[in-house]
Amino acid sequence: MELGTVGALALSVSSSVSIVIVNKYLISTLGFPYVTCLTATHMAVTAVALRGAARLKFLEPKPIERRALVKFAALNGVSVAFLNLSLGFNSVGFYQMTKLAIIPCTVGIQQAFYAKRFSREVKASLATLLLGVAVATVTDVRLNALGALVSLLAVATTCVSQIWTNTMQKEHGVDSTQLLHAASPYMSAILAAVALPLDVGLNGDGAASSGGGDAASAPDASALFVAAVAAATCAIAVAVNFSTFLVIGKCDAVTYQVLGHLKTVLVLAFGVFALGDDVNARNALGVAVALVGMVAYGAAESAEKRRRSAAALSAAGAGGGGEEALKASLLPTTTKG
């Protein structure tokens, strides 16, 4: 695995686990209920930070067709809205099931519409991973018709938006930072447009209907302190957003989702070892099975890349095309053709 890819994965894991911990403190402990507004602010801060980086010549912006950017940003904003609505209308257990459904849905979409093939070993490792995460995290699964519909829409929009994050980089000849630089203003604007009605609708009296923080029961924290913690999440979010685009660009949407479940396991471990959360045999078994699935997925993906590399070398030897064929074999196959 390339050093740049390892760095992208490490940055994604560390920044995402950090923001989950700080967000949990902000929302659950301090009683801050406006989750979508916070997400919109995160993206706006990312847009400003990237423009500052461009002025300092740390990145070279590249123009992308506005229509494509608006479609991409709208889909990302809608997916965030549906995920938050899913958490609002469903039990926490069903929401976790919704997140677990993203991987098989992404695999299905890539196979059906992008001609990507997944080996039996990859599929088996993904099934093992999902089983482990389900055992460790899913408890009270309560179903209702509206919540199920919202969750279905959340899964579909999230899968497509993450696949597009990969394919847009290839189609427009940009890297992850250039795509984020171009798309982040549109994404923050669309998130801001849906944030207030969504958060007010879900929270009503200020308490998140999904079981999040309750301002009435939160400790007596000053507004200044709450603002400082929110500002800290914004700083971390720049790294999260950057690493998300970087990982999906270097790997693919499925690998990014696998990484997301690794973050879930690490957050559970942090709760047990740092915060003294209770852990039972079911949690421990689920985490162990999930870790086995993650290791198996890494091994299966590496074997798949070696097979593609060998096939490309063989094709190059037979018909020329050498270096380009080898490079293409090492990239995730998410575009038609």
GIZILIN-V610551 format. One record per pair of residues at least 24 apart in sequence whose C-alpha atoms are under 8 Angstrom apart, sorted by sequence separation. I is the first residue (numbers start at 1). J is the second residue. D is the distance in whole Angstrom. If there is no record, write none. Layout:
i:I j:J d:D
i:I j:J d:D
//
This chain:
i:305 j:329 d:7
i:305 j:330 d:6
i:262 j:291 d:8
i:100 j:130 d:6
i:262 j:294 d:8
i:100 j:133 d:8
i:100 j:134 d:8
i:258 j:294 d:7
i:97 j:134 d:7
i:96 j:134 d:8
i:96 j:137 d:7
i:97 j:138 d:7
i:96 j:138 d:6
i:36 j:80 d:8
i:93 j:137 d:7
i:94 j:138 d:7
i:36 j:81 d:7
i:93 j:138 d:5
i:92 j:138 d:8
i:93 j:139 d:5
i:94 j:140 d:7
i:92 j:139 d:8
i:93 j:140 d:5
i:94 j:141 d:5
i:36 j:84 d:7
i:92 j:140 d:7
i:93 j:141 d:5
i:94 j:142 d:6
i:91 j:140 d:7
i:92 j:141 d:7
i:93 j:142 d:7
i:94 j:143 d:7
i:91 j:141 d:6
i:105 j:155 d:7
i:109 j:159 d:8
i:91 j:142 d:6
i:105 j:156 d:7
i:109 j:160 d:8
i:90 j:142 d:7
i:91 j:143 d:8
i:90 j:143 d:7
i:98 j:151 d:6
i:102 j:155 d:5
i:106 j:159 d:5
i:90 j:144 d:7
i:98 j:152 d:8
i:101 j:155 d:7
i:102 j:156 d:8
i:105 j:159 d:7
i:106 j:160 d:8
i:95 j:151 d:8
i:98 j:154 d:8
i:99 j:155 d:7
i:102 j:158 d:7
i:103 j:159 d:8
i:89 j:146 d:7
i:90 j:147 d:5
i:98 j:155 d:7
i:102 j:159 d:6
i:106 j:163 d:8
i:89 j:147 d:5
i:90 j:148 d:8
i:86 j:147 d:6
i:180 j:241 d:8
i:86 j:148 d:8
i:180 j:242 d:7
i:86 j:150 d:6
i:85 j:150 d:7
i:86 j:151 d:5
i:177 j:242 d:7
i:180 j:245 d:7
i:176 j:242 d:8
i:83 j:150 d:8
i:82 j:150 d:6
i:83 j:151 d:7
i:86 j:154 d:7
i:177 j:245 d:7
i:82 j:151 d:7
i:176 j:245 d:5
i:177 j:246 d:7
i:176 j:246 d:5
i:82 j:153 d:7
i:83 j:154 d:5
i:175 j:246 d:8
i:82 j:154 d:5
i:83 j:155 d:8
i:81 j:154 d:8
i:176 j:249 d:6
i:79 j:153 d:8
i:80 j:154 d:8
i:175 j:249 d:7
i:79 j:154 d:6
i:79 j:155 d:8
i:79 j:157 d:5
i:80 j:158 d:8
i:78 j:157 d:7
i:79 j:158 d:5
i:166 j:245 d:8
i:165 j:245 d:7
i:169 j:249 d:7
i:251 j:331 d:8
i:252 j:332 d:6
i:76 j:157 d:8
i:250 j:331 d:8
i:251 j:332 d:6
i:75 j:157 d:7
i:76 j:158 d:7
i:79 j:161 d:8
i:166 j:248 d:6
i:252 j:334 d:8
i:165 j:248 d:7
i:166 j:249 d:5
i:165 j:249 d:7
i:76 j:161 d:6
i:75 j:161 d:6
i:162 j:248 d:7
i:166 j:252 d:6
i:166 j:253 d:7
i:72 j:161 d:7
i:163 j:252 d:7
i:163 j:253 d:6
i:162 j:253 d:6
i:72 j:164 d:7
i:159 j:253 d:8
i:64 j:172 d:7
i:73 j:183 d:6
i:77 j:187 d:6
i:81 j:191 d:8
i:72 j:183 d:8
i:73 j:184 d:8
i:76 j:187 d:7
i:62 j:174 d:7
i:74 j:186 d:8
i:69 j:182 d:7
i:70 j:183 d:8
i:73 j:186 d:6
i:74 j:187 d:7
i:77 j:190 d:6
i:78 j:191 d:8
i:81 j:194 d:7
i:85 j:198 d:8
i:69 j:183 d:6
i:73 j:187 d:5
i:77 j:191 d:5
i:81 j:195 d:8
i:88 j:202 d:6
i:64 j:179 d:8
i:62 j:178 d:6
i:70 j:186 d:6
i:74 j:190 d:6
i:61 j:178 d:5
i:69 j:186 d:7
i:73 j:190 d:7
i:81 j:198 d:7
i:85 j:202 d:7
i:59 j:177 d:8
i:60 j:178 d:7
i:64 j:182 d:7
i:92 j:210 d:7
i:59 j:178 d:8
i:63 j:182 d:7
i:91 j:210 d:7
i:92 j:211 d:8
i:61 j:181 d:7
i:62 j:182 d:8
i:88 j:208 d:8
i:89 j:209 d:8
i:90 j:210 d:7
i:61 j:182 d:7
i:88 j:209 d:6
i:89 j:210 d:7
i:88 j:210 d:5
i:87 j:210 d:6
i:133 j:261 d:7
i:51 j:181 d:7
i:50 j:181 d:6
i:126 j:258 d:8
i:133 j:265 d:8
i:47 j:180 d:8
i:47 j:181 d:6
i:47 j:184 d:5
i:46 j:184 d:7
i:47 j:185 d:6
i:44 j:184 d:7
i:43 j:184 d:6
i:44 j:185 d:6
i:43 j:185 d:8
i:43 j:187 d:7
i:44 j:188 d:5
i:43 j:188 d:5
i:44 j:189 d:8
i:42 j:188 d:8
i:136 j:282 d:6
i:137 j:283 d:7
i:40 j:187 d:8
i:41 j:188 d:7
i:106 j:253 d:7
i:107 j:254 d:7
i:135 j:282 d:7
i:136 j:283 d:4
i:40 j:188 d:5
i:106 j:254 d:7
i:135 j:283 d:7
i:136 j:284 d:7
i:40 j:189 d:7
i:136 j:285 d:7
i:137 j:286 d:8
i:135 j:285 d:8
i:136 j:286 d:4
i:40 j:191 d:5
i:41 j:192 d:8
i:103 j:254 d:6
i:135 j:286 d:5
i:136 j:287 d:6
i:39 j:191 d:7
i:40 j:192 d:5
i:134 j:286 d:7
i:135 j:287 d:8
i:132 j:285 d:7
i:133 j:286 d:6
i:37 j:191 d:8
i:103 j:257 d:6
i:132 j:286 d:4
i:133 j:287 d:7
i:36 j:191 d:7
i:37 j:192 d:6
i:40 j:195 d:7
i:102 j:257 d:8
i:103 j:258 d:8
i:131 j:286 d:7
i:132 j:287 d:6
i:36 j:192 d:8
i:132 j:288 d:7
i:133 j:289 d:8
i:132 j:289 d:5
i:133 j:290 d:6
i:36 j:194 d:8
i:37 j:195 d:5
i:131 j:289 d:7
i:132 j:290 d:4
i:36 j:195 d:5
i:37 j:196 d:7
i:131 j:290 d:7
i:132 j:291 d:8
i:36 j:196 d:8
i:129 j:289 d:7
i:130 j:290 d:7
i:128 j:289 d:7
i:129 j:290 d:4
i:132 j:293 d:8
i:34 j:196 d:8
i:36 j:198 d:7
i:37 j:199 d:7
i:128 j:290 d:6
i:129 j:291 d:7
i:36 j:199 d:6
i:129 j:292 d:7
i:130 j:293 d:8
i:35 j:199 d:7
i:128 j:292 d:7
i:129 j:293 d:4
i:34 j:199 d:5
i:128 j:293 d:5
i:129 j:294 d:6
i:33 j:199 d:8
i:34 j:200 d:8
i:127 j:293 d:8
i:126 j:293 d:6
i:167 j:334 d:6
i:125 j:293 d:5
i:126 j:294 d:8
i:166 j:334 d:7
i:167 j:335 d:6
i:34 j:203 d:8
i:125 j:294 d:7
i:33 j:203 d:7
i:125 j:296 d:5
i:126 j:297 d:7
i:163 j:334 d:7
i:125 j:297 d:5
i:33 j:206 d:6
i:33 j:207 d:6
i:122 j:296 d:8
i:33 j:208 d:6
i:122 j:297 d:6
i:125 j:300 d:8
i:31 j:207 d:8
i:121 j:297 d:8
i:122 j:300 d:5
i:33 j:212 d:7
i:121 j:300 d:6
i:122 j:301 d:7
i:33 j:213 d:6
i:31 j:212 d:8
i:32 j:213 d:6
i:33 j:214 d:7
i:31 j:213 d:4
i:32 j:214 d:8
i:33 j:215 d:8
i:30 j:213 d:7
i:31 j:214 d:5
i:32 j:215 d:7
i:28 j:212 d:5
i:29 j:213 d:6
i:31 j:215 d:4
i:27 j:212 d:6
i:28 j:213 d:4
i:30 j:215 d:7
i:31 j:216 d:8
i:119 j:304 d:8
i:27 j:213 d:5
i:28 j:214 d:7
i:31 j:217 d:8
i:31 j:218 d:5
i:30 j:218 d:5
i:29 j:218 d:6
i:30 j:219 d:6
i:45 j:234 d:7
i:49 j:238 d:8
i:28 j:218 d:8
i:29 j:219 d:7
i:45 j:235 d:8
i:30 j:221 d:7
i:42 j:233 d:8
i:46 j:237 d:7
i:38 j:230 d:8
i:42 j:234 d:5
i:46 j:238 d:5
i:41 j:234 d:7
i:42 j:235 d:8
i:45 j:238 d:7
i:32 j:226 d:8
i:43 j:237 d:8
i:42 j:237 d:6
i:43 j:238 d:8
i:46 j:241 d:7
i:30 j:226 d:7
i:42 j:238 d:7
i:43 j:241 d:8
i:26 j:226 d:7
i:26 j:229 d:7
i:26 j:230 d:7
i:22 j:229 d:8
i:22 j:232 d:8
i:23 j:233 d:7
i:22 j:233 d:7
i:19 j:233 d:6
i:19 j:236 d:6
i:116 j:333 d:6
i:18 j:236 d:7
i:19 j:237 d:7
i:115 j:333 d:8
i:116 j:334 d:6
i:114 j:333 d:8
i:115 j:334 d:7
i:114 j:334 d:5
i:115 j:335 d:7
i:15 j:236 d:6
i:19 j:240 d:8
i:114 j:335 d:5
i:115 j:336 d:6
i:15 j:237 d:8
i:114 j:336 d:5
i:115 j:337 d:7
i:113 j:336 d:7
i:114 j:337 d:8
i:15 j:239 d:6
i:16 j:240 d:6
i:110 j:334 d:7
i:15 j:240 d:5
i:12 j:239 d:8
i:11 j:239 d:7
i:12 j:240 d:6
i:11 j:240 d:8
i:12 j:243 d:5
i:11 j:243 d:6
i:12 j:244 d:6
i:9 j:243 d:8
i:8 j:243 d:6
i:12 j:247 d:7
i:8 j:246 d:6
i:9 j:247 d:6
i:8 j:247 d:6
i:5 j:247 d:7
i:5 j:250 d:6
i:5 j:251 d:8
i:13 j:259 d:7
i:17 j:263 d:6
i:21 j:267 d:7
i:13 j:260 d:8
i:16 j:263 d:7
i:17 j:264 d:8
i:20 j:267 d:8
i:13 j:262 d:8
i:17 j:266 d:7
i:9 j:259 d:8
i:13 j:263 d:6
i:17 j:267 d:6
//
